[in-house]
């Protein structure tokens, strides 16, 4: 597999994990969840370190663009994510 194919595949996997994390956090709203619990619940079937690393990257990226709020190890959906979720549901 060429480097471009590996990069594309990793990018697609990252997007899928980000979507899963955001959907899970929105589903649990208003309850917060820890990154460790997210990793366990989303990363089923994966090696523990790989799952936690992928979830941590997803949380970092989603928080960076304003879709998640993070306080230490707790994660919550932002107001922007909640509003977007409302708009999609209408």
Gaussian input, Z-matrix of N, CA and C with variables (Angstrom, degrees):
# hf/3-21g

backbone

0 1
 N
 C     1     B1
 C     2     B2     1     A1
 N     3     B3     2     A2     1     D1
 C     4     B4     3     A3     2     D2
 C     5     B5     4     A4     3     D3
 N     6     B6     5     A5     4     D4
 C     7     B7     6     A6     5     D5
 C     8     B8     7     A7     6     D6
 N     9     B9     8     A8     7     D7
 C    10    B10     9     A9     8     D8
 C    11    B11    10    A10     9     D9
 N    12    B12    11    A11    10    D10
 C    13    B13    12    A12    11    D11
 C    14    B14    13    A13    12    D12
 N    15    B15    14    A14    13    D13
 C    16    B16    15    A15    14    D14
 C    17    B17    16    A16    15    D15
 N    18    B18    17    A17    16    D16
 C    19    B19    18    A18    17    D17
 C    20    B20    19    A19    18    D18
 N    21    B21    20    A20    19    D19
 C    22    B22    21    A21    20    D20
 C    23    B23    22    A22    21    D21
 N    24    B24    23    A23    22    D22
 C    25    B25    24    A24    23    D23
 C    26    B26    25    A25    24    D24
 N    27    B27    26    A26    25    D25
 C    28    B28    27    A27    26    D26
 C    29    B29    28    A28    27    D27
 N    30    B30    29    A29    28    D28
 C    31    B31    30    A30    29    D29
 C    32    B32    31    A31    30    D30
 N    33    B33    32    A32    31    D31
 C    34    B34    33    A33    32    D32
 C    35    B35    34    A34    33    D33
 N    36    B36    35    A35    34    D34
 C    37    B37    36    A36    35    D35
 C    38    B38    37    A37    36    D36
 N    39    B39    38    A38    37    D37
 C    40    B40    39    A39    38    D38
 C    41    B41    40    A40    39    D39
 N    42    B42    41    A41    40    D40
 C    43    B43    42    A42    41    D41
 C    44    B44    43    A43    42    D42
 N    45    B45    44    A44    43    D43
 C    46    B46    45    A45    44    D44
 C    47    B47    46    A46    45    D45
 N    48    B48    47    A47    46    D46
 C    49    B49    48    A48    47    D47
 C    50    B50    49    A49    48    D48
 N    51    B51    50    A50    49    D49
 C    52    B52    51    A51    50    D50
 C    53    B53    52    A52    51    D51
 N    54    B54    53    A53    52    D52
 C    55    B55    54    A54    53    D53
 C    56    B56    55    A55    54    D54
 N    57    B57    56    A56    55    D55
 C    58    B58    57    A57    56    D56
 C    59    B59    58    A58    57    D57
 N    60    B60    59    A59    58    D58
 C    61    B61    60    A60    59    D59
 C    62    B62    61    A61    60    D60
 N    63    B63    62    A62    61    D61
 C    64    B64    63    A63    62    D62
 C    65    B65    64    A64    63    D63
 N    66    B66    65    A65    64    D64
 C    67    B67    66    A66    65    D65
 C    68    B68    67    A67    66    D66
 N    69    B69    68    A68    67    D67
 C    70    B70    69    A69    68    D68
 C    71    B71    70    A70    69    D69
 N    72    B72    71    A71    70    D70
 C    73    B73    72    A72    71    D71
 C    74    B74    73    A73    72    D72
 N    75    B75    74    A74    73    D73
 C    76    B76    75    A75    74    D74
 C    77    B77    76    A76    75    D75
 N    78    B78    77    A77    76    D76
 C    79    B79    78    A78    77    D77
 C    80    B80    79    A79    78    D78
 N    81    B81    80    A80    79    D79
 C    82    B82    81    A81    80    D80
 C    83    B83    82    A82    81    D81
 N    84    B84    83    A83    82    D82
 C    85    B85    84    A84    83    D83
 C    86    B86    85    A85    84    D84
 N    87    B87    86    A86    85    D85
 C    88    B88    87    A87    86    D86
 C    89    B89    88    A88    87    D87
 N    90    B90    89    A89    88    D88
 C    91    B91    90    A90    89    D89
 C    92    B92    91    A91    90    D90
 N    93    B93    92    A92    91    D91
 C    94    B94    93    A93    92    D92
 C    95    B95    94    A94    93    D93
 N    96    B96    95    A95    94    D94
 C    97    B97    96    A96    95    D95
 C    98    B98    97    A97    96    D96
 N    99    B99    98    A98    97    D97
 C   100   B100    99    A99    98    D98
 C   101   B101   100   A100    99    D99
 N   102   B102   101   A101   100   D100
 C   103   B103   102   A102   101   D101
 C   104   B104   103   A103   102   D102
 N   105   B105   104   A104   103   D103
 C   106   B106   105   A105   104   D104
 C   107   B107   106   A106   105   D105
 N   108   B108   107   A107   106   D106
 C   109   B109   108   A108   107   D107
 C   110   B110   109   A109   108   D108
 N   111   B111   110   A110   109   D109
 C   112   B112   111   A111   110   D110
 C   113   B113   112   A112   111   D111
 N   114   B114   113   A113   112   D112
 C   115   B115   114   A114   113   D113
 C   116   B116   115   A115   114   D114
 N   117   B117   116   A116   115   D115
 C   118   B118   117   A117   116   D116
 C   119   B119   118   A118   117   D117
 N   120   B120   119   A119   118   D118
 C   121   B121   120   A120   119   D119
 C   122   B122   121   A121   120   D120
 N   123   B123   122   A122   121   D121
 C   124   B124   123   A123   122   D122
 C   125   B125   124   A124   123   D123
 N   126   B126   125   A125   124   D124
 C   127   B127   126   A126   125   D125
 C   128   B128   127   A127   126   D126
 N   129   B129   128   A128   127   D127
 C   130   B130   129   A129   128   D128
 C   131   B131   130   A130   129   D129
 N   132   B132   131   A131   130   D130
 C   133   B133   132   A132   131   D131
 C   134   B134   133   A133   132   D132
 N   135   B135   134   A134   133   D133
 C   136   B136   135   A135   134   D134
 C   137   B137   136   A136   135   D135
 N   138   B138   137   A137   136   D136
 C   139   B139   138   A138   137   D137
 C   140   B140   139   A139   138   D138
 N   141   B141   140   A140   139   D139
 C   142   B142   141   A141   140   D140
 C   143   B143   142   A142   141   D141
 N   144   B144   143   A143   142   D142
 C   145   B145   144   A144   143   D143
 C   146   B146   145   A145   144   D144
 N   147   B147   146   A146   145   D145
 C   148   B148   147   A147   146   D146
 C   149   B149   148   A148   147   D147
 N   150   B150   149   A149   148   D148
 C   151   B151   150   A150   149   D149
 C   152   B152   151   A151   150   D150
 N   153   B153   152   A152   151   D151
 C   154   B154   153   A153   152   D152
 C   155   B155   154   A154   153   D153
 N   156   B156   155   A155   154   D154
 C   157   B157   156   A156   155   D155
 C   158   B158   157   A157   156   D156
 N   159   B159   158   A158   157   D157
 C   160   B160   159   A159   158   D158
 C   161   B161   160   A160   159   D159
 N   162   B162   161   A161   160   D160
 C   163   B163   162   A162   161   D161
 C   164   B164   163   A163   162   D162
 N   165   B165   164   A164   163   D163
 C   166   B166   165   A165   164   D164
 C   167   B167   166   A166   165   D165
 N   168   B168   167   A167   166   D166
 C   169   B169   168   A168   167   D167
 C   170   B170   169   A169   168   D168
 N   171   B171   170   A170   169   D169
 C   172   B172   171   A171   170   D170
 C   173   B173   172   A172   171   D171
 N   174   B174   173   A173   172   D172
 C   175   B175   174   A174   173   D173
 C   176   B176   175   A175   174   D174
 N   177   B177   176   A176   175   D175
 C   178   B178   177   A177   176   D176
 C   179   B179   178   A178   177   D177
 N   180   B180   179   A179   178   D178
 C   181   B181   180   A180   179   D179
 C   182   B182   181   A181   180   D180
 N   183   B183   182   A182   181   D181
 C   184   B184   183   A183   182   D182
 C   185   B185   184   A184   183   D183
 N   186   B186   185   A185   184   D184
 C   187   B187   186   A186   185   D185
 C   188   B188   187   A187   186   D186
 N   189   B189   188   A188   187   D187
 C   190   B190   189   A189   188   D188
 C   191   B191   190   A190   189   D189
 N   192   B192   191   A191   190   D190
 C   193   B193   192   A192   191   D191
 C   194   B194   193   A193   192   D192
 N   195   B195   194   A194   193   D193
 C   196   B196   195   A195   194   D194
 C   197   B197   196   A196   195   D195
 N   198   B198   197   A197   196   D196
 C   199   B199   198   A198   197   D197
 C   200   B200   199   A199   198   D198
 N   201   B201   200   A200   199   D199
 C   202   B202   201   A201   200   D200
 C   203   B203   202   A202   201   D201
 N   204   B204   203   A203   202   D202
 C   205   B205   204   A204   203   D203
 C   206   B206   205   A205   204   D204
 N   207   B207   206   A206   205   D205
 C   208   B208   207   A207   206   D206
 C   209   B209   208   A208   207   D207
 N   210   B210   209   A209   208   D208
 C   211   B211   210   A210   209   D209
 C   212   B212   211   A211   210   D210
 N   213   B213   212   A212   211   D211
 C   214   B214   213   A213   212   D212
 C   215   B215   214   A214   213   D213
 N   216   B216   215   A215   214   D214
 C   217   B217   216   A216   215   D215
 C   218   B218   217   A217   216   D216
 N   219   B219   218   A218   217   D217
 C   220   B220   219   A219   218   D218
 C   221   B221   220   A220   219   D219
 N   222   B222   221   A221   220   D220
 C   223   B223   222   A222   221   D221
 C   224   B224   223   A223   222   D222
 N   225   B225   224   A224   223   D223
 C   226   B226   225   A225   224   D224
 C   227   B227   226   A226   225   D225
 N   228   B228   227   A227   226   D226
 C   229   B229   228   A228   227   D227
 C   230   B230   229   A229   228   D228
 N   231   B231   230   A230   229   D229
 C   232   B232   231   A231   230   D230
 C   233   B233   232   A232   231   D231
 N   234   B234   233   A233   232   D232
 C   235   B235   234   A234   233   D233
 C   236   B236   235   A235   234   D234
 N   237   B237   236   A236   235   D235
 C   238   B238   237   A237   236   D236
 C   239   B239   238   A238   237   D237
 N   240   B240   239   A239   238   D238
 C   241   B241   240   A240   239   D239
 C   242   B242   241   A241   240   D240
 N   243   B243   242   A242   241   D241
 C   244   B244   243   A243   242   D242
 C   245   B245   244   A244   243   D243
 N   246   B246   245   A245   244   D244
 C   247   B247   246   A246   245   D245
 C   248   B248   247   A247   246   D246
 N   249   B249   248   A248   247   D247
 C   250   B250   249   A249   248   D248
 C   251   B251   250   A250   249   D249
 N   252   B252   251   A251   250   D250
 C   253   B253   252   A252   251   D251
 C   254   B254   253   A253   252   D252
 N   255   B255   254   A254   253   D253
 C   256   B256   255   A255   254   D254
 C   257   B257   256   A256   255   D255
 N   258   B258   257   A257   256   D256
 C   259   B259   258   A258   257   D257
 C   260   B260   259   A259   258   D258
 N   261   B261   260   A260   259   D259
 C   262   B262   261   A261   260   D260
 C   263   B263   262   A262   261   D261
 N   264   B264   263   A263   262   D262
 C   265   B265   264   A264   263   D263
 C   266   B266   265   A265   264   D264
 N   267   B267   266   A266   265   D265
 C   268   B268   267   A267   266   D266
 C   269   B269   268   A268   267   D267

   B1=1.4513
   B2=1.5260
   B3=1.3327
   B4=1.4486
   B5=1.5136
   B6=1.3401
   B7=1.4627
   B8=1.5223
   B9=1.3224
   B10=1.4721
   B11=1.5163
   B12=1.3127
   B13=1.4619
   B14=1.5225
   B15=1.3464
   B16=1.4652
   B17=1.5188
   B18=1.3137
   B19=1.4646
   B20=1.5242
   B21=1.3175
   B22=1.4581
   B23=1.5290
   B24=1.3151
   B25=1.4583
   B26=1.5290
   B27=1.3232
   B28=1.4557
   B29=1.5117
   B30=1.3032
   B31=1.4621
   B32=1.5256
   B33=1.3096
   B34=1.4602
   B35=1.5280
   B36=1.3299
   B37=1.4641
   B38=1.5256
   B39=1.3301
   B40=1.4633
   B41=1.5224
   B42=1.3295
   B43=1.4715
   B44=1.5257
   B45=1.3128
   B46=1.4655
   B47=1.5312
   B48=1.3244
   B49=1.4735
   B50=1.5199
   B51=1.3402
   B52=1.4686
   B53=1.5219
   B54=1.3200
   B55=1.4682
   B56=1.5292
   B57=1.3191
   B58=1.4673
   B59=1.5250
   B60=1.3287
   B61=1.4644
   B62=1.5269
   B63=1.3165
   B64=1.4632
   B65=1.5307
   B66=1.3105
   B67=1.4637
   B68=1.5241
   B69=1.3246
   B70=1.4675
   B71=1.5270
   B72=1.3265
   B73=1.4677
   B74=1.5294
   B75=1.3213
   B76=1.4617
   B77=1.5294
   B78=1.3059
   B79=1.4592
   B80=1.5324
   B81=1.3121
   B82=1.4629
   B83=1.5232
   B84=1.3305
   B85=1.4624
   B86=1.5211
   B87=1.3174
   B88=1.4553
   B89=1.5318
   B90=1.3098
   B91=1.4677
   B92=1.5233
   B93=1.3308
   B94=1.4659
   B95=1.5274
   B96=1.3010
   B97=1.4629
   B98=1.5206
   B99=1.3119
   B100=1.4596
   B101=1.5236
   B102=1.3092
   B103=1.4656
   B104=1.5240
   B105=1.3145
   B106=1.4681
   B107=1.5327
   B108=1.3333
   B109=1.4678
   B110=1.5304
   B111=1.3403
   B112=1.4681
   B113=1.5233
   B114=1.3157
   B115=1.4659
   B116=1.5123
   B117=1.3127
   B118=1.4685
   B119=1.5262
   B120=1.3330
   B121=1.4548
   B122=1.5276
   B123=1.3185
   B124=1.4669
   B125=1.5193
   B126=1.3154
   B127=1.4584
   B128=1.5033
   B129=1.3154
   B130=1.4594
   B131=1.5208
   B132=1.3168
   B133=1.4480
   B134=1.5150
   B135=1.3169
   B136=1.4606
   B137=1.5184
   B138=1.2991
   B139=1.4505
   B140=1.5338
   B141=1.3231
   B142=1.4670
   B143=1.5278
   B144=1.3257
   B145=1.4633
   B146=1.5218
   B147=1.3172
   B148=1.4690
   B149=1.5238
   B150=1.3275
   B151=1.4621
   B152=1.5253
   B153=1.3200
   B154=1.4586
   B155=1.5287
   B156=1.3187
   B157=1.4617
   B158=1.5265
   B159=1.3151
   B160=1.4680
   B161=1.5244
   B162=1.3197
   B163=1.4619
   B164=1.5242
   B165=1.3268
   B166=1.4671
   B167=1.5286
   B168=1.3360
   B169=1.4654
   B170=1.5199
   B171=1.3229
   B172=1.4608
   B173=1.5255
   B174=1.3237
   B175=1.4620
   B176=1.5237
   B177=1.3150
   B178=1.4654
   B179=1.5346
   B180=1.3256
   B181=1.4604
   B182=1.5289
   B183=1.3193
   B184=1.4586
   B185=1.5310
   B186=1.3178
   B187=1.4654
   B188=1.5267
   B189=1.3043
   B190=1.4630
   B191=1.5120
   B192=1.3176
   B193=1.4631
   B194=1.5293
   B195=1.3199
   B196=1.4551
   B197=1.5157
   B198=1.3270
   B199=1.4612
   B200=1.5237
   B201=1.3219
   B202=1.4628
   B203=1.5141
   B204=1.3297
   B205=1.4580
   B206=1.5121
   B207=1.3138
   B208=1.4600
   B209=1.5140
   B210=1.3202
   B211=1.4520
   B212=1.5189
   B213=1.3260
   B214=1.4678
   B215=1.5218
   B216=1.3369
   B217=1.4650
   B218=1.5276
   B219=1.3476
   B220=1.4616
   B221=1.5189
   B222=1.3204
   B223=1.4599
   B224=1.5279
   B225=1.3329
   B226=1.4636
   B227=1.5241
   B228=1.3181
   B229=1.4642
   B230=1.5276
   B231=1.3114
   B232=1.4641
   B233=1.5232
   B234=1.3252
   B235=1.4603
   B236=1.5255
   B237=1.3313
   B238=1.4707
   B239=1.5249
   B240=1.3345
   B241=1.4649
   B242=1.5226
   B243=1.3314
   B244=1.4639
   B245=1.5265
   B246=1.3327
   B247=1.4657
   B248=1.5258
   B249=1.3199
   B250=1.4571
   B251=1.5253
   B252=1.3211
   B253=1.4604
   B254=1.5283
   B255=1.3291
   B256=1.4679
   B257=1.5307
   B258=1.3138
   B259=1.4608
   B260=1.5255
   B261=1.3153
   B262=1.4692
   B263=1.5175
   B264=1.3426
   B265=1.4534
   B266=1.5124
   B267=1.3359
   B268=1.4683
   B269=1.5056
   A1=107.61
   A2=117.16
   A3=121.89
   A4=111.76
   A5=115.04
   A6=119.87
   A7=112.45
   A8=116.73
   A9=119.54
   A10=110.97
   A11=117.55
   A12=121.18
   A13=110.66
   A14=117.07
   A15=120.86
   A16=110.64
   A17=116.86
   A18=121.07
   A19=109.62
   A20=117.21
   A21=121.27
   A22=110.20
   A23=117.09
   A24=120.78
   A25=110.15
   A26=118.04
   A27=121.62
   A28=110.58
   A29=117.48
   A30=122.03
   A31=110.56
   A32=117.66
   A33=122.02
   A34=110.83
   A35=116.95
   A36=120.89
   A37=110.76
   A38=116.85
   A39=120.85
   A40=111.35
   A41=116.66
   A42=120.53
   A43=110.85
   A44=116.65
   A45=120.64
   A46=110.72
   A47=116.87
   A48=120.50
   A49=109.51
   A50=117.99
   A51=120.79
   A52=110.60
   A53=116.90
   A54=120.84
   A55=110.38
   A56=117.00
   A57=120.84
   A58=110.90
   A59=116.82
   A60=120.94
   A61=109.90
   A62=116.89
   A63=120.39
   A64=110.69
   A65=117.93
   A66=120.84
   A67=111.32
   A68=116.92
   A69=121.24
   A70=110.75
   A71=116.35
   A72=120.42
   A73=109.93
   A74=117.99
   A75=120.78
   A76=111.39
   A77=116.85
   A78=121.27
   A79=110.82
   A80=116.96
   A81=121.63
   A82=113.92
   A83=117.47
   A84=121.13
   A85=110.62
   A86=120.44
   A87=129.29
   A88=114.35
   A89=117.60
   A90=119.84
   A91=110.97
   A92=117.00
   A93=119.30
   A94=109.82
   A95=115.62
   A96=121.20
   A97=107.77
   A98=116.57
   A99=119.72
   A100=109.53
   A101=114.75
   A102=119.96
   A103=109.85
   A104=116.30
   A105=120.65
   A106=110.72
   A107=116.81
   A108=120.07
   A109=111.40
   A110=116.42
   A111=119.72
   A112=110.73
   A113=115.98
   A114=120.78
   A115=110.91
   A116=115.97
   A117=120.20
   A118=111.11
   A119=117.18
   A120=120.85
   A121=113.14
   A122=117.21
   A123=120.79
   A124=112.06
   A125=116.84
   A126=120.79
   A127=114.70
   A128=117.97
   A129=120.49
   A130=110.33
   A131=114.95
   A132=120.40
   A133=114.22
   A134=117.25
   A135=120.37
   A136=109.64
   A137=115.18
   A138=121.33
   A139=107.82
   A140=117.54
   A141=122.38
   A142=112.14
   A143=117.96
   A144=120.13
   A145=111.36
   A146=116.58
   A147=120.37
   A148=110.61
   A149=117.04
   A150=120.60
   A151=110.86
   A152=116.75
   A153=119.63
   A154=110.89
   A155=117.08
   A156=120.57
   A157=111.06
   A158=117.21
   A159=121.18
   A160=110.91
   A161=117.12
   A162=120.75
   A163=110.37
   A164=117.64
   A165=120.27
   A166=111.21
   A167=117.07
   A168=119.98
   A169=110.75
   A170=116.54
   A171=120.67
   A172=110.89
   A173=117.22
   A174=121.14
   A175=110.10
   A176=117.00
   A177=121.06
   A178=110.81
   A179=116.45
   A180=120.28
   A181=112.18
   A182=117.02
   A183=120.31
   A184=111.57
   A185=116.90
   A186=120.29
   A187=109.65
   A188=116.83
   A189=121.69
   A190=113.39
   A191=116.91
   A192=119.22
   A193=111.92
   A194=117.40
   A195=121.43
   A196=116.45
   A197=118.54
   A198=120.08
   A199=113.41
   A200=117.05
   A201=121.57
   A202=109.61
   A203=115.04
   A204=121.74
   A205=107.01
   A206=114.94
   A207=120.02
   A208=109.23
   A209=116.04
   A210=122.44
   A211=106.82
   A212=115.65
   A213=121.48
   A214=108.89
   A215=117.53
   A216=119.09
   A217=112.22
   A218=117.80
   A219=120.74
   A220=111.39
   A221=115.82
   A222=122.17
   A223=108.97
   A224=115.65
   A225=123.16
   A226=109.39
   A227=115.96
   A228=120.25
   A229=109.01
   A230=116.91
   A231=121.35
   A232=109.32
   A233=115.51
   A234=120.05
   A235=110.70
   A236=116.48
   A237=120.16
   A238=110.87
   A239=116.86
   A240=120.19
   A241=110.78
   A242=117.03
   A243=120.72
   A244=111.23
   A245=116.45
   A246=120.37
   A247=110.96
   A248=116.20
   A249=120.34
   A250=110.31
   A251=116.68
   A252=121.59
   A253=110.26
   A254=116.82
   A255=120.77
   A256=110.77
   A257=116.22
   A258=120.10
   A259=111.86
   A260=116.96
   A261=119.92
   A262=111.96
   A263=116.18
   A264=120.65
   A265=113.95
   A266=116.74
   A267=120.23
   A268=111.74
   D1=132.58
   D2=-179.52
   D3=-74.40
   D4=164.47
   D5=-179.52
   D6=-60.13
   D7=-40.56
   D8=-179.83
   D9=-63.38
   D10=-39.23
   D11=179.01
   D12=-65.45
   D13=-40.07
   D14=178.23
   D15=-64.86
   D16=-43.05
   D17=179.97
   D18=-63.48
   D19=-44.74
   D20=-179.82
   D21=-62.72
   D22=-42.37
   D23=-179.24
   D24=-65.55
   D25=-43.22
   D26=178.51
   D27=-63.36
   D28=-41.65
   D29=178.44
   D30=-61.54
   D31=-42.67
   D32=178.86
   D33=-65.39
   D34=-40.32
   D35=177.37
   D36=-64.40
   D37=-41.92
   D38=178.28
   D39=-61.33
   D40=-42.62
   D41=178.02
   D42=-62.55
   D43=-40.81
   D44=-179.87
   D45=-65.00
   D46=-41.42
   D47=178.80
   D48=-66.87
   D49=-42.65
   D50=177.85
   D51=-58.56
   D52=-44.87
   D53=179.85
   D54=-63.09
   D55=-42.46
   D56=-179.73
   D57=-65.14
   D58=-42.37
   D59=179.29
   D60=-62.77
   D61=-48.75
   D62=-178.45
   D63=-62.15
   D64=-45.05
   D65=179.23
   D66=-61.87
   D67=-40.52
   D68=-179.08
   D69=-66.83
   D70=-43.99
   D71=179.64
   D72=-65.60
   D73=-41.00
   D74=176.82
   D75=-63.34
   D76=-39.52
   D77=179.09
   D78=-62.58
   D79=-39.12
   D80=-177.48
   D81=-80.57
   D82=-12.90
   D83=-176.56
   D84=-53.22
   D85=133.86
   D86=13.94
   D87=-95.20
   D88=8.45
   D89=-179.28
   D90=-76.46
   D91=134.29
   D92=174.80
   D93=-77.30
   D94=164.62
   D95=176.20
   D96=-140.21
   D97=148.54
   D98=177.34
   D99=-84.21
   D100=157.18
   D101=177.68
   D102=-62.71
   D103=-36.81
   D104=178.80
   D105=-61.37
   D106=-44.82
   D107=178.42
   D108=-66.75
   D109=-40.05
   D110=175.83
   D111=-57.75
   D112=-44.16
   D113=-179.59
   D114=-61.15
   D115=-43.11
   D116=-179.87
   D117=-65.89
   D118=-42.49
   D119=-174.84
   D120=-77.57
   D121=-33.64
   D122=-177.43
   D123=-92.03
   D124=-34.49
   D125=-173.56
   D126=-89.57
   D127=30.25
   D128=-178.90
   D129=-60.16
   D130=133.62
   D131=178.90
   D132=88.87
   D133=-8.98
   D134=179.19
   D135=-101.14
   D136=161.22
   D137=173.81
   D138=-61.07
   D139=139.90
   D140=-173.39
   D141=-55.48
   D142=-46.92
   D143=-178.05
   D144=-65.11
   D145=-43.41
   D146=-178.48
   D147=-63.80
   D148=-41.22
   D149=179.71
   D150=-65.36
   D151=-45.51
   D152=-178.82
   D153=-65.85
   D154=-40.03
   D155=178.46
   D156=-62.38
   D157=-43.65
   D158=179.98
   D159=-64.60
   D160=-41.60
   D161=179.85
   D162=-68.51
   D163=-40.78
   D164=178.12
   D165=-61.34
   D166=-41.40
   D167=176.89
   D168=-63.74
   D169=-42.23
   D170=-179.88
   D171=-63.03
   D172=-44.58
   D173=178.82
   D174=-62.82
   D175=-43.29
   D176=178.90
   D177=-59.83
   D178=-46.79
   D179=-177.72
   D180=-69.66
   D181=-39.92
   D182=178.97
   D183=-69.16
   D184=-36.66
   D185=175.75
   D186=-68.62
   D187=-36.35
   D188=179.70
   D189=-63.12
   D190=-31.45
   D191=179.41
   D192=-99.96
   D193=8.38
   D194=171.94
   D195=88.46
   D196=12.25
   D197=-179.46
   D198=-91.71
   D199=-21.25
   D200=176.37
   D201=-126.81
   D202=153.36
   D203=170.26
   D204=-114.18
   D205=140.84
   D206=-176.83
   D207=-128.92
   D208=132.79
   D209=175.03
   D210=-131.03
   D211=106.80
   D212=-172.32
   D213=55.09
   D214=-115.89
   D215=-178.00
   D216=-99.19
   D217=-1.07
   D218=179.70
   D219=-88.58
   D220=144.33
   D221=-178.20
   D222=-127.57
   D223=136.44
   D224=176.69
   D225=-135.36
   D226=155.52
   D227=174.10
   D228=-73.57
   D229=142.49
   D230=176.93
   D231=-79.74
   D232=167.30
   D233=176.65
   D234=-61.16
   D235=-37.23
   D236=179.21
   D237=-62.58
   D238=-43.40
   D239=179.48
   D240=-65.58
   D241=-40.38
   D242=179.25
   D243=-63.73
   D244=-42.23
   D245=179.68
   D246=-65.99
   D247=-42.94
   D248=178.04
   D249=-60.93
   D250=-42.22
   D251=178.37
   D252=-62.17
   D253=-39.85
   D254=176.80
   D255=-62.33
   D256=-44.84
   D257=-178.63
   D258=-63.75
   D259=-37.94
   D260=178.50
   D261=-68.58
   D262=-30.41
   D263=-178.56
   D264=-79.42
   D265=-16.28
   D266=-176.86
   D267=-83.46

